[in-house]
Structure formats: structure tokens, C-alpha cells
Amino acid sequence: MLDDDFGPHEPGTDYTRALSSFGRESCGVVPFDGGEALVLSTEGHQAALLRAKDGLVVAKWLSAPSAEHAERALSKLPVLPWKPTKVRWHHAGRSVVLHPAAERYEAAAPSMQLRPGQYRVATCTYAFDEETNFELWLVQFSADAR
């Protein structure tokens, strides 16, 4: 059950807070456990984590004929037209968890440690072929994330 009417005395569910963090972008930041949580909207699609220079790429599978085909498409990303978002995330150095409320099986993500600090988020879409499409987020460390 979602509580869309929440205020300072009733913060609602984590899911409601996550949804409320999205502006025009499908990502946001919400307060969590004394820090900040980065929230990405996968809307029921599977997602994969990929290593990137100074950060990570999260790939939401919009379509792919098989997991093997998607893996092949993501194995060597071309240079992409990343669009910066307004989202800035301060990572305090704790673990990153994807889909904490998911009730379906998802393959184990590779172990990824992000260094504490400020991160910028950029996004783009990637079409590997006519059958295989992704929405991507680049979460990249930034010395100055303002």
C-alpha cells in the first residue's frame, strides 16, 4: 500500500519517498539512515551493474531477447551521449543495494565498492540492435559535484 499523502510528521513508505524524489529524471536522492540513498527507477525491468571509471553504470533492460544477448550488448559499451542530470549524491561509503523491495529473482550483482564522496548522475539510452535496448545511468565520482 502506498501513502501518497505524507508530510514531515508522517514520512510515508520508503517507496513513496523514492517516487517523490523523481523530478523530470528517473533518478533522485532521498534521506536514509542518517545519509542519502540514490534511487533509480527501473519500473519492473531487470537491471545490471557495470564497472565504470570512477563509478558505475546501471543498465535497465528495456528489451532483450535473452540474458546472454543483453550481457553481450553490455560487455563493451560504445562512447555514449551522456546527458547530465541535476542529481548529486553524497555516498558515505556504505553498501549499495539494488531493488531492496524486489520479490522476484535477480542475478547477483558483481561486488562493487564505491569510494565515499560526491557523485554526479548522467543518463542516456542505448540501442544495441533492433531487439535490445537499455536506459543507462552513469554514477560517477566527482571532486566537485555542484
VEXDREN-2710 file (C-alpha; in Angstrom, 1 decimal):
% VEXDREN-2710
k/r/px/py/pz
1/MET/0.0/0.0/0.0
2/LEU/1.4/3.4/-0.9
3/ASP/0.6/6.5/1.1
4/ASP/0.7/9.5/-1.4
5/ASP/-0.2/12.0/1.3
6/PHE/2.8/12.3/3.6
7/GLY/4.3/15.2/5.4
8/PRO/7.0/16.0/7.9
9/HIS/5.3/14.0/10.7
10/GLU/4.4/11.1/8.5
11/PRO/7.2/10.3/6.0
12/GLY/5.3/7.6/4.2
13/THR/6.9/4.4/2.9
14/ASP/10.4/4.2/1.5
15/TYR/8.8/3.5/-1.8
16/THR/6.7/6.7/-1.6
17/ARG/9.7/8.7/-0.6
18/ALA/11.7/7.3/-3.6
19/LEU/8.9/8.1/-6.1
20/SER/8.6/11.6/-4.7
21/SER/12.3/12.2/-5.3
22/PHE/11.9/11.9/-9.1
23/GLY/11.6/15.2/-10.9
24/ARG/11.9/15.2/-14.7
25/GLU/14.5/12.5/-14.4
26/SER/14.1/8.8/-13.4
27/CYS/16.5/9.2/-10.6
28/GLY/16.7/11.0/-7.3
29/VAL/18.2/11.1/-3.8
30/VAL/16.3/10.5/-0.5
31/PRO/17.4/10.8/3.1
32/PHE/18.1/7.3/4.5
33/ASP/19.6/6.2/7.9
34/GLY/21.5/9.4/8.5
35/GLY/22.8/9.6/5.0
36/GLU/21.5/9.7/1.4
37/ALA/20.2/6.9/-0.8
38/LEU/20.4/7.1/-4.6
39/VAL/17.2/6.0/-6.2
40/LEU/16.8/4.8/-9.8
41/SER/13.5/4.0/-11.4
42/THR/13.7/0.6/-13.1
43/GLU/9.9/0.2/-13.3
44/GLY/9.9/-3.5/-13.0
45/HIS/12.7/-4.1/-15.5
46/GLN/15.8/-6.0/-14.7
47/ALA/18.9/-4.0/-14.1
48/ALA/22.6/-4.8/-14.3
49/LEU/25.6/-3.1/-12.7
50/LEU/28.7/-2.4/-14.7
51/ARG/32.1/-1.1/-13.6
52/ALA/32.9/2.4/-15.0
53/LYS/35.9/4.7/-14.5
54/ASP/35.4/6.3/-11.1
55/GLY/32.0/4.8/-10.5
56/LEU/29.4/2.5/-12.1
57/VAL/26.8/2.2/-14.8
58/VAL/23.4/0.9/-14.0
59/ALA/21.7/-0.6/-17.1
60/LYS/17.9/-1.0/-17.1
61/TRP/16.9/-3.6/-19.7
62/LEU/14.0/-2.2/-21.7
63/SER/14.2/-5.1/-24.1
64/ALA/16.5/-8.0/-24.9
65/PRO/15.8/-11.5/-26.4
66/SER/17.8/-13.2/-23.6
67/ALA/20.0/-12.6/-20.7
68/GLU/23.0/-13.8/-22.8
69/HIS/22.2/-11.3/-25.5
70/ALA/21.9/-8.4/-23.0
71/GLU/25.2/-9.4/-21.4
72/ARG/26.8/-9.4/-24.8
73/ALA/25.4/-6.0/-25.6
74/LEU/26.6/-4.5/-22.3
75/SER/30.1/-6.2/-22.4
76/LYS/31.6/-3.4/-24.4
77/LEU/29.7/-0.1/-24.4
78/PRO/30.5/2.3/-27.1
79/VAL/31.1/6.0/-26.4
80/LEU/27.6/7.2/-25.4
81/PRO/25.9/10.7/-25.5
82/TRP/25.5/11.0/-21.7
83/LYS/23.1/13.7/-20.5
84/PRO/23.9/15.2/-17.1
85/THR/21.0/15.2/-14.6
86/LYS/20.6/17.6/-11.7
87/VAL/21.0/14.7/-9.3
88/ARG/24.0/14.8/-6.9
89/TRP/24.6/12.0/-4.4
90/HIS/26.8/12.0/-1.4
91/HIS/27.9/8.5/-0.8
92/ALA/29.1/7.9/2.8
93/GLY/30.8/4.7/2.0
94/ARG/28.2/2.1/2.9
95/SER/27.0/-0.7/0.7
96/VAL/24.9/-0.1/-2.4
97/VAL/21.8/-2.2/-2.7
98/LEU/19.6/-2.6/-5.8
99/HIS/15.9/-3.4/-5.6
100/PRO/15.7/-3.9/-1.8
101/ALA/11.9/-4.5/-2.1
102/ALA/12.0/-6.8/-5.1
103/GLU/10.2/-10.1/-4.8
104/ARG/11.5/-11.6/-7.9
105/TYR/14.8/-13.3/-8.6
106/GLU/17.6/-11.1/-9.9
107/ALA/21.1/-12.3/-10.7
108/ALA/23.7/-11.4/-8.1
109/ALA/25.4/-8.1/-8.9
110/PRO/29.1/-8.0/-9.0
111/SER/30.8/-6.8/-5.8
112/MET/31.3/-3.0/-6.3
113/GLN/32.8/-0.8/-3.7
114/LEU/32.4/2.9/-4.3
115/ARG/34.7/5.3/-2.6
116/PRO/33.0/7.8/-0.2
117/GLY/32.3/11.2/-1.7
118/GLN/30.2/13.2/-4.2
119/TYR/28.8/11.6/-7.3
120/ARG/27.1/13.0/-10.4
121/VAL/24.5/11.1/-12.3
122/ALA/24.1/11.2/-16.1
123/THR/21.7/9.2/-18.2
124/CYS/21.2/8.0/-21.8
125/THR/19.5/5.3/-23.8
126/TYR/21.4/2.7/-25.7
127/ALA/20.2/0.5/-28.6
128/PHE/22.5/-2.4/-29.3
129/ASP/20.3/-3.6/-32.1
130/GLU/16.6/-3.6/-33.1
131/GLU/15.7/-6.0/-30.2
132/THR/18.0/-4.8/-27.5
133/ASN/17.5/-1.5/-25.7
134/PHE/18.6/-0.1/-22.4
135/GLU/18.2/3.0/-20.2
136/LEU/21.6/3.7/-18.6
137/TRP/22.7/5.8/-15.6
138/LEU/26.3/6.7/-15.1
139/VAL/27.1/7.3/-11.4
140/GLN/30.5/8.9/-11.4
141/PHE/32.7/10.3/-8.7
142/SER/33.2/14.0/-8.8
143/ALA/35.6/16.1/-6.9
144/ASP/33.1/19.0/-7.3
145/ALA/29.6/17.6/-7.7
146/ARG/27.8/21.0/-7.5
END
